[in-house]
Amino acid sequence: MSDATNDDRTFRRIGWRVIPFLFACYVLNFIDRVNVGFAKLQFLRDLHFDESVFGIATAFFLVAYAIFEVPSNLLLTRVGVGRTLRRIMVLWGACTALQMFMTSALQLYVLRFMLGAAEAGFFPGMILFMTYWFPDRIRARVNSILLLAVPIAGMLGGPLSGWIMSNLHGSLGLRGWQWLFVIEGLPALVLGVLAPLLLSDSPQHARWLTPQEKETVQRALQADIDASAATLHASAPLRDVFRAPRVLVLAAVYFCIYIGLTAVTFWLPTILRDAGVANLSTIGWIAGLISLLTMAGNLAIAYSSDRFNDRRWHVAGCGIVAAVCLLGLYAASHSVAATVVLLAVAQMTAFTMPIVFWTIPVRMLSGRSAAVGIAFISMTGSIGGALSSWLIGSISARTGSPYAAMSAVAAVLMLGMMLLLGCVKETQRDATGTAVGAAGS
C-alpha cells in the first residue's frame, strides 16, 4: 500500500476522532453567541431599550473577546486544549444563562462583556489545535467541515430560538427571551466538563494513535514548515510576530472580514423583520433555510480552494459578492423574497471567508508564534466586529433602519478585499503540499 494511501487513512482516522466533538462545541458556541440577535426582538421592548443599546452590548462582547484572546491561546499551549475548553465552555454556558436575569442596559453590557471574556480563545484555540493534527494540503477542507458548525448552528438555532420565544413565552412567569438564554446556555456546561476526557492535546499524547501514525503526522507537519519560506518559527521572539508585515496585513484584512461577518450574523433577524416578516417563528425558519444554503456553499468553495491551490481569490471573491449583496438590501427592502435571496448569498459568502482565510496565516507561523499570531489576527477581527456592532446599532437608531449601515459595511469589505489582493502573495503548493512559489506581503 502506498504512503499516500496510508497518510490519507491516518488523517481520516484523526478527523473522525477529533472533529465531531469540536464540531458540537462550535455549534453551541455560535448559537450562544448570536441568540441575542433573536432575543432582542423581544427584550428591547420588554426592557425599553433601543437599537443603540443592542449595538453597544454586542461591541462589549467583542471587545472582551479581543482582550483575552492572546492570553487564552498562550495558556492553551501550556495547559492543553482539554482543560482550556473546560474553562471556556463552563464559563460561557453560565454567562449565557445569567442573561435571563438582566433588567437594565448596564446589566446587559456587563453580561455581554463577561460572555466575551469567557469565550475568548475558543475560535483561535480551535484553529491552532487543527495545526497540530492536519497538514496544509487538506486544511481548507478540514476547516470547512469544522466551520460547517456555523451554518448548522444557524439551521438549528434559528428555528429553536423562534420556537422557544413563541411557545414558552409566559411559562412559569418567564418571558420567551429568558427561556431562550437558559435553554441554550446550559448544554455548554455539559460539553465543557467532558472536554478533557475526550480530547488529546496533540498527536504525541494520543494513546489511540499507533507510533507509525504519530510519525506520519509529524512528518507531514514538518514538511509544511520546511517548505514555507514565510514561516515565523516557534523560536521567533513574540515582538517579531506582532510587527511582522505579513501578520499586520492579514490582521487588517481580517478586521474588514469580521466587520462584514458581524453585520450578517447579528442583524439578519432584524433585516428580515424590517422587510416584512413579522412572526418570530417564521424568522427563525427562514434563518435556518439560509444556513442550509450557507453550509452547501462553504463545502463547495473550500473544496474549490484546495482543488486549485488558491486562497486569496477565493476569499476576495466571497468578500466582493457579500459586499454587493449588502449594498442591494435597501433596494430589496420592500420584497421579502429579494431580501431573503440577498441575505442568503451574503451569509454564505461572509461565512466562507474565514474558512479559506485561516489557511493563509497558519502557513506562516508555528509553535508559540502560531499561538500568538493566530490569536492576534483573530483579536483584530473581534475589534472590527465591535466597531461594526457599535456603528450599525448607532446608525440604525438614528435612521430607523439598518440599510445605511449595511452600505458602510459593504465599503469596508471591499477595502479589505483590495488589501488582500494587493498586499498578500500566498505560497502556492502542489498536491503533496510542496511549496512552488513565494509568499510575500
Summary of the structure (lengths in Angstrom):
residues: 441
radius of gyration: 21.1
end to end distance: 41.2
largest distance: 67.7
contacts: 1690
relative contact order: 0.16
helix: 80%
strand: 1%
